[in-house]
């Protein structure tokens, strides 16, 4: 008698999770039915997930970049104050990351400095008709992430061709020096 009473009591129990099934013909194929209630209050702390962009070079932020940013006429990527974040890479140079919700380029912007520039907008990068982003290297002026001039193997510094140091393959001195490190 006791066993049948327990069986009847359990058969009367039920749980309605409030999620409709596809087509009304049983549960969906997306996984097991929900076994719990929905969240009825806002979280008391922000989520600890980070916002990340990029595949080859992934850049993450603990808070989402926001606001509008209009780039000034000159950017020096060597200055940490210019960058929203300095992204360190294991197999490459540090990057100067400038991030905002919207980035505007409304006039000529010349970029220079030791770090390559990475512009990241969560919404839009707007380059107007008058906008120009110049990252080129010119004589005596390196572009963003530009490298100093080097000649070849054997040079201890960025000396120019024809220097008297005679490093490998730079043809400094007599032209019959044979070069450096070759088979001849």
KAQUIJO-V53944 format. One record per pair of residues at least 6 apart in sequence whose C-alpha atoms are under 8 Angstrom apart, sorted by the first residue. I is the first residue (numbers start at 0). GAP is how many residues later the second one is. D is the distance in Angstrom with one decimal. If there is no record, write none. Layout:
BEGIN
i->I gap->GAP d->D
i->I gap->GAP d->D
END
This chain:
BEGIN
i->16 gap->17 d->6.4
i->16 gap->18 d->7.2
i->16 gap->19 d->7.1
i->16 gap->20 d->6.9
i->20 gap->6 d->4.9
i->20 gap->7 d->5.5
i->21 gap->6 d->5.5
i->26 gap->6 d->6.8
i->47 gap->14 d->7.9
i->48 gap->13 d->7.5
i->49 gap->10 d->6.3
i->49 gap->11 d->5.8
i->49 gap->12 d->4.9
i->49 gap->13 d->7.2
i->50 gap->9 d->5.5
i->50 gap->10 d->5.3
i->50 gap->11 d->6.5
i->50 gap->12 d->7.2
i->50 gap->13 d->6.4
i->51 gap->6 d->6.5
i->51 gap->7 d->5.5
i->51 gap->8 d->4.0
i->51 gap->9 d->6.4
i->52 gap->6 d->5.4
i->52 gap->7 d->6.4
i->58 gap->28 d->7.2
i->64 gap->34 d->6.0
i->64 gap->35 d->4.8
i->64 gap->36 d->5.7
i->64 gap->56 d->7.7
i->64 gap->57 d->6.9
i->65 gap->34 d->5.0
i->65 gap->35 d->4.4
i->65 gap->36 d->7.7
i->65 gap->56 d->7.7
i->66 gap->33 d->5.7
i->66 gap->34 d->5.2
i->66 gap->35 d->6.5
i->67 gap->32 d->6.2
i->67 gap->33 d->5.9
i->67 gap->34 d->4.8
i->67 gap->35 d->6.0
i->67 gap->36 d->7.5
i->68 gap->31 d->6.3
i->68 gap->32 d->7.9
i->68 gap->33 d->6.2
i->68 gap->34 d->4.9
i->68 gap->35 d->6.0
i->69 gap->33 d->5.8
i->69 gap->34 d->4.5
i->69 gap->35 d->6.0
i->69 gap->36 d->7.3
i->70 gap->32 d->7.2
i->70 gap->33 d->6.3
i->70 gap->34 d->5.7
i->70 gap->35 d->7.7
i->70 gap->38 d->7.1
i->71 gap->37 d->6.4
i->72 gap->34 d->7.1
i->72 gap->35 d->6.0
i->72 gap->36 d->4.4
i->72 gap->37 d->6.2
i->73 gap->35 d->5.4
i->73 gap->36 d->4.8
i->73 gap->37 d->5.9
i->73 gap->38 d->7.8
i->74 gap->7 d->6.8
i->74 gap->34 d->7.2
i->74 gap->35 d->6.3
i->74 gap->36 d->4.8
i->74 gap->37 d->6.2
i->74 gap->38 d->8.0
i->75 gap->6 d->6.5
i->75 gap->35 d->6.1
i->75 gap->36 d->5.0
i->75 gap->37 d->5.0
i->75 gap->68 d->7.6
i->76 gap->6 d->6.9
i->76 gap->19 d->5.8
i->76 gap->34 d->7.3
i->76 gap->35 d->6.1
i->76 gap->36 d->4.6
i->76 gap->37 d->6.2
i->76 gap->38 d->5.3
i->76 gap->39 d->7.0
i->76 gap->40 d->6.7
i->76 gap->67 d->6.4
i->76 gap->68 d->7.7
i->77 gap->18 d->7.9
i->77 gap->34 d->7.8
i->77 gap->35 d->4.7
i->77 gap->36 d->5.1
i->77 gap->37 d->5.9
i->78 gap->34 d->7.8
i->79 gap->6 d->7.2
i->79 gap->16 d->7.8
i->81 gap->14 d->7.9
i->81 gap->16 d->7.7
i->82 gap->13 d->5.3
i->82 gap->14 d->5.4
i->82 gap->15 d->5.2
i->83 gap->12 d->7.5
i->83 gap->13 d->5.7
i->83 gap->14 d->4.9
i->83 gap->15 d->6.0
i->84 gap->11 d->6.4
i->84 gap->12 d->5.1
i->84 gap->13 d->6.8
i->85 gap->8 d->6.5
i->85 gap->9 d->5.6
i->85 gap->10 d->5.0
i->85 gap->11 d->5.9
i->86 gap->7 d->5.5
i->86 gap->8 d->4.9
i->86 gap->9 d->6.5
i->86 gap->10 d->6.7
i->87 gap->6 d->4.5
i->87 gap->7 d->6.5
i->88 gap->6 d->7.7
i->92 gap->22 d->6.8
i->92 gap->23 d->7.6
i->93 gap->21 d->6.0
i->93 gap->22 d->7.4
i->94 gap->20 d->5.3
i->94 gap->21 d->5.2
i->94 gap->22 d->6.0
i->94 gap->23 d->6.6
i->95 gap->19 d->5.7
i->95 gap->20 d->6.1
i->95 gap->21 d->5.0
i->95 gap->22 d->6.0
i->96 gap->20 d->6.2
i->96 gap->21 d->4.8
i->96 gap->22 d->6.0
i->96 gap->23 d->7.1
i->97 gap->19 d->7.6
i->97 gap->20 d->6.3
i->97 gap->21 d->5.1
i->97 gap->22 d->6.2
i->98 gap->20 d->6.1
i->98 gap->21 d->4.7
i->98 gap->22 d->5.7
i->98 gap->23 d->7.9
i->99 gap->20 d->6.7
i->99 gap->21 d->5.1
i->99 gap->22 d->6.6
i->100 gap->20 d->5.0
i->100 gap->21 d->4.7
i->100 gap->22 d->5.2
i->100 gap->23 d->6.9
i->101 gap->19 d->5.4
i->101 gap->20 d->6.8
i->101 gap->21 d->5.6
i->101 gap->22 d->4.8
i->101 gap->23 d->5.7
i->101 gap->24 d->7.4
i->102 gap->18 d->6.2
i->102 gap->21 d->6.4
i->102 gap->22 d->4.7
i->102 gap->23 d->6.1
i->103 gap->21 d->6.0
i->103 gap->22 d->4.8
i->103 gap->23 d->6.0
i->103 gap->24 d->7.8
i->104 gap->20 d->7.8
i->104 gap->21 d->6.1
i->104 gap->22 d->4.7
i->104 gap->23 d->6.4
i->104 gap->26 d->5.1
i->104 gap->27 d->7.0
i->104 gap->28 d->7.5
i->105 gap->21 d->6.2
i->105 gap->22 d->5.4
i->105 gap->23 d->7.7
i->105 gap->24 d->5.9
i->105 gap->25 d->4.5
i->105 gap->26 d->7.7
i->106 gap->21 d->7.6
i->106 gap->23 d->5.2
i->106 gap->24 d->4.1
i->106 gap->25 d->6.0
i->107 gap->22 d->7.2
i->107 gap->23 d->5.4
i->107 gap->24 d->4.5
i->107 gap->25 d->6.2
i->107 gap->26 d->7.3
i->108 gap->22 d->7.6
i->108 gap->23 d->5.9
i->108 gap->24 d->5.0
i->108 gap->25 d->6.0
i->109 gap->23 d->6.3
i->109 gap->24 d->4.8
i->109 gap->25 d->6.3
i->110 gap->22 d->7.4
i->110 gap->23 d->6.0
i->110 gap->24 d->5.0
i->110 gap->25 d->7.8
i->110 gap->32 d->5.9
i->110 gap->33 d->5.4
i->111 gap->23 d->6.7
i->111 gap->25 d->8.0
i->111 gap->29 d->7.5
i->111 gap->30 d->5.8
i->111 gap->31 d->4.3
i->111 gap->32 d->4.3
i->111 gap->33 d->7.2
i->111 gap->34 d->7.8
i->112 gap->29 d->6.6
i->112 gap->30 d->6.3
i->112 gap->31 d->5.0
i->112 gap->32 d->6.0
i->112 gap->33 d->7.2
i->113 gap->28 d->7.9
i->113 gap->30 d->6.2
i->113 gap->31 d->4.5
i->113 gap->32 d->6.2
i->113 gap->33 d->7.5
i->114 gap->29 d->5.9
i->114 gap->30 d->4.2
i->114 gap->31 d->7.7
i->115 gap->28 d->4.9
i->115 gap->29 d->3.9
i->115 gap->30 d->7.5
i->116 gap->27 d->6.1
i->116 gap->28 d->7.1
i->133 gap->9 d->7.9
i->134 gap->8 d->4.8
i->134 gap->9 d->5.5
i->135 gap->6 d->7.3
i->135 gap->7 d->4.8
i->135 gap->8 d->7.5
i->136 gap->6 d->4.2
i->136 gap->7 d->7.8
i->136 gap->9 d->6.5
i->141 gap->6 d->7.5
i->147 gap->10 d->6.6
i->148 gap->9 d->5.5
i->148 gap->10 d->7.6
i->148 gap->11 d->7.5
i->149 gap->7 d->7.3
i->149 gap->8 d->4.5
i->149 gap->9 d->6.6
i->149 gap->10 d->7.2
i->150 gap->7 d->6.8
i->150 gap->8 d->6.9
i->150 gap->9 d->6.5
i->150 gap->10 d->6.5
i->150 gap->19 d->6.2
i->151 gap->15 d->7.6
i->151 gap->16 d->6.5
i->151 gap->17 d->6.1
i->151 gap->18 d->6.2
i->152 gap->14 d->6.9
i->152 gap->15 d->5.3
i->152 gap->16 d->6.7
i->152 gap->27 d->7.6
i->153 gap->13 d->4.6
i->153 gap->14 d->4.7
i->153 gap->15 d->7.8
i->153 gap->26 d->7.8
i->154 gap->10 d->7.8
i->154 gap->12 d->5.0
i->154 gap->13 d->6.9
i->160 gap->9 d->5.9
i->160 gap->10 d->7.2
i->160 gap->11 d->6.6
i->161 gap->8 d->7.1
i->161 gap->9 d->6.6
i->161 gap->10 d->4.4
i->161 gap->11 d->6.8
i->162 gap->9 d->5.6
i->162 gap->10 d->7.8
i->163 gap->8 d->5.8
i->163 gap->9 d->6.4
i->164 gap->7 d->7.0
i->165 gap->6 d->5.0
i->165 gap->7 d->6.5
i->166 gap->13 d->7.4
i->167 gap->11 d->5.7
i->167 gap->12 d->4.0
i->167 gap->13 d->6.9
i->168 gap->10 d->4.3
i->168 gap->11 d->5.0
i->168 gap->12 d->8.0
i->169 gap->9 d->7.1
i->170 gap->6 d->7.1
i->170 gap->8 d->6.5
i->177 gap->6 d->6.6
END
